Amino acid sequence: MTVRKVDRIVPLTGSLSELVYSLGLGDKVVARDITTTFAQAQRLPVVTRAHDVSAENVLALKPDVVLADTTTGPAEAIDQIRDAGIPLVVLEPAKHLSDVGRRIDAVAAALGVQRAGARLKERTGQRLAAVEKKIPHRGDRPRVAFLYLRGSASVYLLGGAGSGADSLIEAAGGVDAGKESGLTKDFTPITSEALAKAAPDVLLVMSKGLDSVGGVDGLLKIPGVAETPAGMDRRVAAVDDGVLLNFGPRTDQVLASLVEQLHARGK
């Protein structure tokens, strides 16, 4: 697959959109998906229905290149884009802090802007290193459970190993409670038993997810939540949906926010 032009770019995830803009190619982006929420991209047409890609909407924009993750779907839509002869770059999703540089390199190489990629990678690495220097290394590490919430769809999941949040929690000086309790899958339906075993001191949620269940009061009504140490103390850390698991140029801001929220009691 050869990308010959990058005048019309369609990134199919929020994290890929953010990278393209950060590489200085925002004026070449002609569409966005529903998870692309940052202000610069809001004027663009949406080419997804909920989280499903619409091949027809993508092809109607006559893109020069489409960027996707291996988790982007449905598969039929991705195949339809590929079969139309559109250059399609498919990347592994990032789930660890160590993936940030790899993602920058991959997107920059695909779009032919390696020098801009090298500069972005260096700046991003420096910002992450500056935050890491401020992480407390004394005292107890809080147990943090990542809850993925979509109240409108009755989706309530507990993060485990490989959720992506586990890497951020550990980097911020916490212990991923789901992973530590033995959850080997990235996400598991929330149950009272699973939460009791995880015994989190802090609940990490996405901001819109928290809103979707009615805020902290609504969160505490989910079976098992109120009985956790975090529930009893109403300790909830919230990070914007559009940036928490992006693992990109703004991940230093995510890490700084987590450090602040997880260790506030130690101040």
N, C-alpha and C positions, 0 to 999 in steps of 0.2 A: 504494500500500500504506500503510495507516494502522495504527499500533500504538495500540490503545485502552487496553490494560491491560498491566502488567508484573509481575503477581503470581506468574506461573509462567514462568520464563525457561529456555530450553535453549540454551546456547552449544555449538557443535559443534567448537570447537578449544580447545586449552589457552590460547592467547593471548587469545581472546575471553573465556573463563572468568575469566582473571586480571583483565582489564579490568572485567568486571561486578562482581567482588568489590571491586576497588579503587575503584569508583564508589559503594560502599556498598550494593550490591544483592545481596550474597551470600546473604541469607536468602530471596531470591526465586528462586534457582536450584534447579531440581528434577532436574537430570541433568548428566552430564558425558561427555566422550569419553575415549578411552584416553590421550590426550596431556595430559590435565589431571591433574597429579601433585602439586600442592601440598596441604598437610595439610588445610586448611579444607574442601576439596571431596571428600575421600576417602570420606565417608559416602554420597555420592550414587550412584544407579544409573548404570551405564555403558550408553550407547545406541549404541555402535559394536561391530561385530564385527571385530577387528583394527582397521584404520583405516577400514573402510567403515561408513557410517551405516546404521542399521536404522530405516527409516521407521515400521515397526510399533511399535518400542520408543518412539520419540519421540511418536507420536500417542497411545499408551496413557497418557501422562502428562498429556494435555490442556493443552499449553502455551499461554500467551497470545502468546508470540513466540519465534521460533527465530532464532538468529544463526549465520551461516555465512560461510566464505570462498568465493571463486570456485573454489578448488581442492578444496573439500569434495565428496565423492562417496560412492557412485556417483550419476550424474545422475538415474537413475530414482528413487532414494530422495528426492532433493531435489524432483523434480517431484511425487512422491506427497504430500509434506508441503505443497507449495504448492497442489496441487489439492484438498487437504482444507480449504482456506480459512484455514489458520494463517498469520498475518503472518510473513513470512520476510524477514529483512534479510541481504542478501549483500554482502560487502565485498571489496575487493581485498586480497590478503595483503600484509603489510609486508615489505619486503626491504632497507630502508635506515634508518639512524638518523633521517633526516629524515621518515620515515613515522610515527614514534612519536606526535607531536602530532596528526597527521591521524587516526590510528586512535582516539585518545582522543576527539577531537571527534565522529567519526562514530558511535561506540557511544553516547556520551552523548546525542547528538541523537536517535538512534533510540529510546532508552529514556526520553527526556524529562527528563533530569537534566543540562541544559547547565551549570548553575552548579557542580555537583559536578565536571563534566568540566573546566571552566576551572581550578578549584582543583587538580585532579589533574595537568593539563597543566603548570601553573606549577611545582608541586612536582617533577615528573619532569624538567622542563627544568633546574631549578636543580641537581638532583642530578647530571645528566649534565654540566652545565657545570663542576661542582666536580671531577669525575673528569678531564675533558678538560684542566684546568689542570695535572694531575700527569703528563701524558704526556710522556716524554722526547722532545726534539727534536734531540738531538745524537747523533752516532755513526751507525753503519750501521743501516738498518731491516731487521729479520729477515724472511726470506722464509718465509711460513707457508702450508701446504697444509691445507685443510679436507677431512677424510676422513669421509664418511658411511658408517657400518658397521652392518650387521645380520648377524652371523655365523650366526645360526640360519636365516636365509633366503638365505645366501650373497650378500648385497648389499654390494658394495664400490665406493663412488663417490668421485670426486675433484671437489671444488667448483671452479667457474669463475665467469665473470662472471654476476652475478644470483643467486648461491646464497643470498645474505643474509649469509653469513659474510664475504664480501669487504668489505662495508661496515664490519663490526665490526673486522676485521683492520686495515683502513686507518685507521680512527678510533683504534685502539690503537697506532698508530705502526709497523705492519708493512706488508709488501707481500704481497698475495694471490698466491701462487706459481702457482696454476692459471690465474688470470686473466692474470697477467704472461707466462705461457708461451704464451698465445694461445688458451686455451679460451674460446669464446664462448657455450657452453651452460652452464646453471646446474650441471648434473652430468653427468659422463662416467665410464663404467666405468674402474676403476683398471687400468692396464697398467704394465709395467716401463718402457716407452718414455715414457709420459706423466709418470711420476714422475721419470725421469731428466731430462726437459726442464724440469720444474717446479723441481727441485733445492731442495726446501725445507730451511730451517734448523730449522724447528719444524713438528710435525704437530698440528693442532687437531682434536680429536674430542669427541663427546658421551660422557659418562661411561658410560652403559649400553651404548653402541656399543662402547666399549673393552672393557667386561666381556664383551660377547658374542663377542669374538674371543680371549678368554683373556688380557686385560691387555696390557701392553707386549710381553711375550715372544711372545704370539700375534700381535700386530700386526706384529711384525718378520718373521713367517713368510709374510705376504702378499707375493706376488712383487713385487720392486722396492723394497719399503719399506726393507729393511735396508741397501740400497746408497745411499740418499739421505744427505745430510749429517745430517739429523735422525735417521735411523735409526742411523747410525753413532754418534751422540752420545746416542741414546735420549732425545731432547728431544721430549716429548709434553705438550701443554697440553690439559687436559680440563675441560669445563664441563657442568653438569647438563643433561640432555636437555630437561627441562621449562621451561627458561628461555633457552637459548642463542639461538634464533631467534624468540623471542616478540615482540621489539620493543615492549615495554610498560613498565609501572611499575618493573620490576626490571632493566631493561636497563643502568642505571648500575652495578649489581652485576656484570653480565656484563662490561662494559667494564673495570671496576676489576680483575677477576680476570684478564682478558686482558693488561692492562698489566703486572700483576705477573708473570704467567707468561712473557710474551714478552721482558721486559726484565730478568729476574732476574739474568742473567749480567753485566749492566752495572753491578751494584751493588758 
